[in-house]
Amino acid sequence: MKIRVDQQADALYLSLSDEPAHSSEEVSPGVILDYDEQHRVVGIEVLHLSKRVPEADLCRLSFESVL
């Protein structure tokens, strides 16, 4: 899994797979899911990131795993 924050585009992309995206769907305003050929989600893009999380320090991300 990879996370990429593009400050110029004001977007975050969460890559869930190395498979290429075959199609995309905007499931909520500014939230786009990328699908592979078998219609499995391979990526999630969040647009207008600074408006969604204005207090976030985008250079520092925190991860939490629940097992």
C-alpha positions, 0 to 999 in steps of 0.5 A, a space after each residue: 500500500 502506498 500513500 501519495 500527497 500532492 500538495 499542488 493538486 491538493 489531493 491524496 492518493 491511496 494505492 491499494 494494489 500494483 494493478 493498473 486502473 481500468 476504470 474510475 468512479 466518483 463515489 462522493 464529491 471529490 472521492 474517486 475509486 479506481 478499479 482494475 479489470 475485475 472491478 476490484 478497488 485498486 486506488 482511492 483519490 481524495 481531492 480538495 484535501 486541505 478543505 477536508 482536513 484543514 489542520 492536518 500537517 500533510 508532511 506528517 502522516 500517522 498510521 494505526 493498525 487494528 488487529 
